[in-house]
Amino acid sequence: MAGSEHVALVAAQLEQDRGVSAAVEAAAPQITAALEVIVERLETGGRLLYAGAGTPGRLAVLDAAECLPTFGAGPETVLAIMAGGERALTRAVEGAEDDADQGARDRHMAQVSERDVLVVISASGRTPYVLGAAVAAKQVGAATVGIVNNAGTAVADAVDLPIEVLTGPEFVTGSTRLKAGTAQKLVLNMLSTTAMIRLGKVHGTLMVDVVATNAKLQRRALRIVTETTGTDDATAAAALASCDGNAKSAITSVLLYIPAEEAVRRLAAVDGHLARVLSGGE
């Protein structure tokens, strides 16, 4: 009997989750509008900042953290600000999300400038912490984006560019870590990944700015160089070694028959866009 109950519960939750992609798709125009601003700010030296509390904050931290190994974009480019700080990553910090003043005065918020874009995330659309952060960011001229899961919310009203992903009631009432959280992760994936593609940190489908901090990523960097250049493993490994492990520089060096230093210089001249270097667009 228990087994059949499990089957029924899984089926019911799957049925609920089917609507998440549709809700995100409906918000595609808003996501696209936000991306235009995000890319413009990043291209002119600004940063992409996230702010959230609870599940949205943890999802933001995850997305920001993955930008370094995947795209070579560290906290100076993508940074997450979480209500309650690092402690809140693994446990609830009572009252953290209810403090609008803390959202405004968080130590990272003190560094926000008119060059940056702040994306705040709130399922309800009324979380005081993220509202405080959004208002503070707007006051210094930063662009503001809000990812929410309800229509007509305070967060949507407070930001320049709302992204309303209307996922509806949860499978467990009020547990926004479910459909709302899934939708938030999908939107964050789109914002960061598309922005990094536009910044030239992806070539084709390959993460050419991967930071090879472990054996798996070292193998991936080698595979990226061999696939892109058609060279053998030994040549690719030598190029990577001369380029301090940077796949993009190694590819440039191999395909253009130039030393590592020249490869780095040419990439810098076109803001790191590999396609431009390879097409002679320096």
Secondary structure, 3 states (H helix, E strand, C coil): CHHHHHHHHHHHHHHHHHHHHHHHHHCHHHHHHHHHHHHHHHHCCCCEEEEECCHHHHHHHHHHHHHHHHHCCCCCCEEEEECCHHHHHCCCCCCHHHCHHHHHHCCCHHHCCCCCEEEEEECCCCCHHHHHHHHHHHHCCCEEEEEECCCCCHHHHHCCEEEECCCCCCCCCCCCCCHHHHHHHHHHHHHHHHHHHHCCCCECCECCCCCCCCHHHHHHHHHHHHHHHCCCHHHHHHHHHHCCCCHHHHHHHHHHCCCHHHHHHHHHHCCCCHHHHHCCCC
